[in-house]
Amino acid sequence: MMASRPKRKVTYYLAENVVRAAKVGAARADQANSEFVERALRSYLGFDLLERVWARSELSEKAAMELALEATHARRRRKRAARRR
């Protein structure tokens, strides 16, 4: 389930059939249109997968960030080394 986060109003232009389908989907799911669209975007962008992984992880946020930075730096070093060849 999504944690309560600050919301921001945005405007997007979508094809009429997409808007209509989203409204129908929201009504069937008994959700507000914005909640339905946000859930769809979160799913498409992989947020739901990330939240499931984070929920099972025993790493602290600091340790996870250090691990991610370490992996990023290692990747960059390999990429630079490959360019030098």
C-alpha positions as CSV (number, residue, x, y, z in Angstrom):
1,M,0.0,0.0,0.0
2,M,1.2,3.5,-0.8
3,A,2.5,5.6,2.1
4,S,1.0,9.0,2.5
5,R,3.2,11.4,0.7
6,P,2.8,15.1,-0.2
7,K,0.8,15.5,-3.4
8,R,1.3,18.0,-6.2
9,K,-1.3,19.0,-8.8
10,V,-0.1,18.4,-12.4
11,T,-1.6,18.7,-15.8
12,Y,-1.0,16.2,-18.6
13,Y,-2.6,15.9,-22.0
14,L,-3.8,12.4,-22.8
15,A,-5.7,10.8,-25.6
16,E,-9.5,10.8,-24.9
17,N,-9.7,7.0,-25.0
18,V,-7.0,6.8,-22.3
19,V,-8.8,9.2,-20.1
20,R,-12.0,7.4,-20.5
21,A,-10.4,4.0,-19.8
22,A,-8.7,5.4,-16.6
23,K,-12.0,6.8,-15.4
24,V,-13.7,3.4,-15.9
25,G,-10.8,1.6,-14.2
26,A,-11.0,4.0,-11.3
27,A,-14.7,3.5,-10.9
28,R,-14.4,-0.3,-11.1
29,A,-11.6,-0.2,-8.4
30,D,-13.7,2.3,-6.3
31,Q,-10.8,4.8,-6.4
32,A,-10.4,8.4,-7.1
33,N,-9.2,9.1,-10.7
34,S,-5.9,10.5,-9.4
35,E,-5.3,7.6,-7.1
36,F,-5.9,5.1,-10.0
37,V,-3.5,7.0,-12.3
38,E,-0.9,7.3,-9.6
39,R,-1.0,3.6,-8.9
40,A,-0.7,2.8,-12.6
41,L,2.3,5.1,-13.0
42,R,4.0,3.7,-9.9
43,S,3.5,0.2,-11.2
44,Y,4.8,1.1,-14.7
45,L,7.8,3.0,-13.2
46,G,8.7,0.1,-10.9
47,F,7.9,1.8,-7.6
48,D,5.8,-1.1,-6.4
49,L,8.7,-3.5,-6.9
50,L,11.1,-1.2,-5.1
51,E,8.8,-0.9,-2.2
52,R,8.5,-4.7,-1.9
53,V,12.3,-5.0,-2.0
54,W,12.8,-2.2,0.6
55,A,10.2,-3.8,2.9
56,R,12.2,-7.1,2.9
57,S,15.7,-5.5,3.1
58,E,17.6,-5.5,6.4
59,L,19.9,-2.7,5.2
60,S,19.5,0.8,6.7
61,E,18.9,3.6,4.3
62,K,22.5,4.8,4.9
63,A,24.0,1.3,4.2
64,A,21.8,1.0,1.0
65,M,23.0,4.4,-0.2
66,E,26.6,3.5,0.4
67,L,26.2,0.2,-1.5
68,A,24.5,2.0,-4.4
69,L,27.2,4.6,-4.5
70,E,29.9,1.9,-4.4
71,A,28.3,0.1,-7.3
72,T,27.9,3.3,-9.3
73,H,31.6,4.2,-8.8
74,A,32.7,0.7,-9.8
75,R,30.6,0.8,-12.9
76,R,32.1,4.2,-13.9
77,R,35.6,3.0,-13.3
78,R,35.0,0.0,-15.6
79,K,33.5,2.3,-18.2
80,R,36.4,4.7,-18.1
81,A,38.9,1.7,-18.3
82,A,37.0,0.3,-21.3
83,R,37.3,3.6,-23.1
84,R,41.1,3.7,-22.6
85,R,41.6,0.4,-24.4
